[in-house]
Amino acid sequence: MNTVKHKMKNIMKKMISVVITLAMLVQYLPVNWLQDVFAESGSKAISSSFLQTGTDLRPAGTNNYLMSMGNPMTIDVRLRPNWNQNEGAAVSPKLKIELPWFYYKDGIVVSTTKPQEVKDEDPSVEFIGGIEAKLSSAPVIWYATRPTNNPEYGWGSDYNADTGKGEFRRSSLEITSTKDIDASAVTFAVTFQFFTKDGAKIPENTSAPVALGASYTQFKDPNGKLSDGYSNNVGGPVKNGEDSSDVRLINIVNSNLEWETSVKPVSMPVLWDKYNYEIYEVDIKNISKDADSAIDYFSFMLTVPSSNINGNRNGVLEQDLMAWKYNKSTGGYDKNEDTGTDAREGEYGGKYQEGGALIWDVTNESDLSNFDIDKYASQHDSQYRYKYSQPGQLGVVVGSNDNNEGTLKKDQSRKFYVAIPYVNNFESNYQPEIKLTQTIYFGGRELAWSKDDKKNFNFEKQNTDFTHQKYLIDAANNHLTEKNVPLGKDFSYYIDNFTNISNTPVFNSYTVDTLPEEFNLTSLAIEMDSGEVLENWFKNGDPTSFISLKFKDKDGNEDWKSLKDLGVSSTIDGNTWKLGDLDDVLETYLDNNKGTEFTRDVKFEFKERIAVKESLKGRIVITGYGKYLIDYKNNLNTYFQQWNWTPYTSVGSDGSEEGPHYIRTDKHISTEATAVARSQRATPQSKGYGIVHDPTDSTKDLINTNTNDRNEECQQVSLADPNAAIRFSLGNASESAMIPSSFTVSNLLREKSSGSGVYVGLQASSIRLSSELISNSKIDSIDFIDMNGSVYNVKFSDLAGYSKSDGSMLITSGCWKRKIPNLKNVKINFKEFNGNVTNALDKAFVEINGIPNSTGEYRFDGTFTTDYNSYKGLSGVKEDVATGTAILVIKRIEPTIEASANYKADKSTSASNPLNVPNKSSKIDPTNPTYYQFKIGNDSESSAQNVNLVFDLLSVGDVSKDPTSPKLKGFDTEKFVIKSGYDKAMEIDKIEFFDYDQDPDKDTAKWTIKASDLTKYINSNGDIVIDQDKFPSGMQRVKVIKVVASTFNKLVKNDDRVVAEIYGNTDSYSKYNKNNRLEASLLFKPIGPLYNDEDARENSAAFSVDAGQLTIDNDVYQKNVTSEIVGKSSNMDGNEKTLGIPYSRDFTYRVASWNKGISVLMM
């Protein structure tokens, strides 16, 4: 075919060359040569013609023009001499146009160019109007002559009788020149319009011929010689020597008919399939203003690109447009394979996706904005047959004079869709064109008027692609491509917006979601919109069969396993299909297939064909959790096949031939969809508390009730108090779990001084893990760490025996003591610690109970930290750490003793200033006893443990020289009293009594009253009263009373102090007590390795008992003469009384004695 085309081009080139050569030769031949050949006489021929150019022309077929009343038209007229420039000129040239008049004859409108003759023949004739014309433009030497006939029939509508002027002419328009004319052609513009007479109306579709002719009177040669003139008959045929193309007769139709037509492509098909329908819209509308202007019927011809013309490319195939031939006898279509010339005589039709053009009248379709040929063709057969007389030309006739199917009255229109089945054979740079020739028939006599329209169009290039979207959502359901997610807690990725954004269908599609590293898949779900079913998008209705997971064995072989193969079942909740427990399924499968790994790819298979713009009406939900502080980037890729039909036979590499077929190309989406779940950091919380437990009522526990010098919360505790503890409440303010994590309590003990080997602090006795700590975490193990660095690790599962019924755990020191004698640190290793755990004193906590073994302020840090860096892929990541501090202030006890000696209303609180009392006070003044009183308190926040209150009656002893015959002197105890309220201050274990000759530090007490027996000695006031008559018979004189208390409470002050009183007889005086004191002391002494002398307190009170003061006064009297006093130092008072008495006279010798002291004088 290409060879033939090349030969034809060469022939055409040769022919054109010959024509051009002949034209050049003829130009310089003498005119008489032409005349000899063409002219009937020796005159020079002149041509005149109506041209097809002008303004406001409405051609209606060949040489037919439509014109309406009030709407003139202008047509160009050409006068062309048929001689050469050097041959001469025409004298008095003239152009004449004959113009018709209309009148009725026998009820029919007829026309004449000679109205006067008609009127002369029949004076009753009334002219209704006609056509008048004027010369609109011409060269300056040309003008229109004045009418020579009756002005009524010569002048036009613009004639002014006063001036005798007007431009329009009737009956005829003659145009002449003021000069001779040479061989140059002249073009005039002549305007025509209808006129009426006396209000008459020219009927619609009235028509009349308008004739043209030209002449001149003489011909003058270059030498001035004149010869005959020349004329051609007005409207007559073209003679030899004249231009054969002259048009000297046109027909002007009075028509107000106005119409329009257009063609445009309304779709740009993609050339990919066997039939790719380009739809053209063909419009025709009667836009006339006159209601009588109607179109009787119409036809249109579409010229489309044809492969038969374009070298077997770039066009519709003949066999496709001639696929279905109309059978007149059956009224149906027969399959046709004949595309020869004879076959073009028939009519053809189309069937959707089976060949042939489809033609629909869509005039009355309400909405064509989203015309879907698939849908429309499935509901409507093609409505029109078409002629296919030439390749690429379809002719359709709508109506005829025999029916009104094609009639279009004023403002009526028709719209047609013509679908042409192109094949995939266009070159990429080819610009196809569609041409419409629309022909209307009107006037009741098949007046034909044609209009053309054409448009270029393009075929859309095949472009196959998909959209998909992967996202996370926030609380407001906003779509996010990045989001912080908590560790250890399920979160979901969402996949949707699967849409075929190709311009062709795609086939065998599927999507693969690649899960992030370390993402633990737990479930999948497919959520379909209301009313949707899985089959509308997916391969079938069973998600376990169209969802599969990819595995790789130890040899690197990959294999997809459907969820059905893995034993997964689905549940349906409304329009949601759920597939759960996938983490367990994966674990089981991998356990059963050692060496196999899950590649983290999840495949969802779609249905075979997905139409253009078709989308998933729903979404896929992928749920799981992460355990490490990494970004969980989820990738999504969608794969599909692109199909292309080839109408040609292809030859394979093996030489085999394959006829027209689809070429399948595997493709995948051009944009990978990602969503990144950024691990949310944990927010660990740790708060420390110092505690003193109330062993009987936990609601009375003391917890951080004090502050230290730095205004930090702390708890003052007593040295050696077994109720002391530190507690750390733990929390996590983030949703993110702490995976893994640890909590360490450090420095329970520290070395008192370097190298001393003495460890001070809190000697742990037990560790308590609250139930909420255990329920909000997964504990792996606990490390017990010694002062020497040794670590004893115990798995949490091995500590089950320490669990309590309330879910808590109390680990006693027996767990670690043998391996870790000096517990310094405790570290709890968590596999995970939940998110959103409230940090509160009584919630999730670790408590270490113990005994403070040294005074001072002790700070215990509780460090709660993540362990992100334990993940192999991370290093140098900052951990989230919270440290709480529990502070115990272990103070020395501050015993207070107020001692006093009491007698009557007098009291002495200083042993150095004893209270004077009589000897034998109980004997001489039993109503005013002498007694020691001790008020015992503790100003410290620390209580004292194992306290001995030692009351020592220092004056008691044996004053004899003979041990075998003791003489006991000193304060003789008659009653021991402890005032009521003592139990608020101390807990008495026992009271011991020691005799005068016992050492309380070495000897066993003479008498002991146990705590359980004390009730026998408590009176109605609550006082403990132990009278002398209760003493054992062997007790001679009490020397020491020891009150042993297991605890002496803290902050025992003022009226809360213990009041102890020792009543007795003052049996001593200066002879036995050289310092004149009967002193009693009280020693407050805590017993135990944690106490020293600084913790003891002692105070005493004393009585002063003098011997009786015997005074003797001697005097001599003689009558009224008294003695004189002279000094004499040897006497006790230093005086001597003397009296001179006559010899043998009577005198009186008086001796007076008395006791000036408070003590009695006894033998």
Secondary structure, DSSP 4 states (H G I P E B T S, - for coil): -HHHHHHHHHHHHHHHHHHHHHHHHHHTS-HHHHHHHH-SSSSPPEEEEEEEEEES--B-STTEEEEBTTB-EEEEEEEEE-S-GGG-EEES-EEEEE--EEEEETTEEEEES-HHHHHHH-TT--EEEEEEEEEEE--TTEEEPPP-S-HHHHB-TT-BTTTTB-S-BSSEEEEEESS-B-S--EEEEEEEEEEESTT--PPTTEEEEEEEEEEEEEEE-TT--EEEEEE--TT-PPPTTS-TT---EEEEEE----EEEEEEE----BTTSS-EEEEEEEEEEE--SSTT--B-EEEEEEE--BTTTTTTSSSB-HHHHTSEEEETTTTEEEE----SSGGGGSEEE-BTTTBS-EEEE-TT-S--TT--HHHHHHH------EEEEETTEEEEEE-BTTBSTT-B-TT-EEEEEEEEEE-S---TT---EEEEEEEEEETTTTEEEEEEEEEE--PBPP---EEEEEEEE-TT--EESEEEEETTS-EEEEEEEEEE-SSS-EEEEEEEEEPPTTEEEEEEEEEEPTT--GGGTBSSS-HHHHEEEEEE-TTS-EEEEETTTTT---EEETTEEEE--HHHHHHHHHHHSTT-EEEEEEEEEBPSEE-TT-B-SEEEEEEEEE-SSSEEEEEEEEEEEEEEEE-S-EE-TTS-EE-SEEEEEEEE-SS-EEEEEEEEPP-EEEEEEEEE--SS-GGG-EES-EE-TTS-EEEEEETT-TTEEEEEEEEE-SSS-BSSEEEEEE-SEEESSTT---EEEEEEEEEEE-HHHHHTEEEEEEEEEETTS-EEEEEGGGGGGGB-TTS-EEEEGGGTTTT-SSEEEEEEEEEEE-SSB---TTSSEEEEEEEE-S-EEEEEEEEEEE-GGGSTT--SPPPPEEEEEEEEEEEPP-EEEEEEEEETTEEE--TTSPEE--TTHHHH-TTS-EEEEEEEEE-SSS-EEEEEEEEEETT-EE--S-TTS--EEEEEEEEEEE-TTGGGTEEEEEEEEEETT--TTTSPPSEEEEGGGGGGGB-TTS-EEEEGGGS-TT--SEEEEEEEEEEE-S-B-GGGSEEEEEEEEEE--TTT-TT--EEEEEEEEE-STT--GGG-EEEEEEEE-PPP-EEEEEEEEBTTBPPEEEE-TTSTTSEEEE----TT---EEEEEEEE-SSSPP--
